[in-house]
Amino acid sequence: MAAYDVIIIGGGPAGLAAGLYAGRAKLKTLLLEQMLAGGQAATTDLIENYPGAPEGTTGSKLTERMEEQAKKFGVEFLMAQVTDVDLHGREKIVITSEGRYQGKTVIIATGATHRKLGCPGEEEFTGRGVSYCATCDGAFYEDLPVAVVGGGDSAITEALFLTKFASRVYVVHRRDALRATKVVQDKAFAEPKIEFVWNSVVEEIKGGEMVEALRLRNVKTGALQDLPVKGVFIYVGLVPNTGFLKGQVQLDERGYIPVTANMETNVPGVFAAGDVTVKLLRQVVTAVGDGATAAVAAEKYIEENF
């Protein structure tokens, strides 16, 4: 069983930053990611609020540079799914689809995935008109009407992105005001291709071979209407990727990991960083700060305990 100083679970911005700092500290570091490195950030079309990128950058370019930087300092990358962990011993055990690994410390940076609506048709039409990634699938809707469900930063940013392709972008939101930041809202309100459907929720996603319409219900009047669209992009919140951690570290009622200011969990030698933690702001800039802090805290833990 291969042994490491630091095992990082998750290859988004938090995991990549943790890898960079652990590698620079000359710690033997393994980063596990079940898909390509970059996490949700890699699928973001435009990041305008990352310091040092005044013209904006794409998520894929930013996270590719992070990955290169971590590799430069000797971080080992392995594409594998973590299936189980044993974090309570002095040496932590991480079991993956590619084998078992042992670490003096573990940094959990597994992020969060998009919450589903849970309405009829959502599962049936996933990949056939239902998407959770406008950057991935937007180009399929050239000159076609689409809907975005949600009212936060992700929903409105992706709605703006979809205007590059779609003939019309309907933003369906259960309230009568957006939660997105003011600058993002202003852009959306000024975009002629975007139309807002307020106080409405999706009751059903309808279609034949592909999505053809959304059955919407007005939450104030109860009135139903069918909105003809060829695609629907869903951004209604996040679910932390912590299912494999139950019984291993403390989780809050929503499944997020409470941490100290030094990214420590309630288990000595186990740290968490990024969107998977209990925090106010889930952005690339906060994720990389968390990752750096977790790696430095892991280094200090190793110095004091090994």
Summary of the structure (lengths in Angstrom):
residues: 306
radius of gyration: 20.9
end to end distance: 18.7
largest distance: 64.9
contacts: 1086
relative contact order: 0.19
helix: 28%
strand: 30%
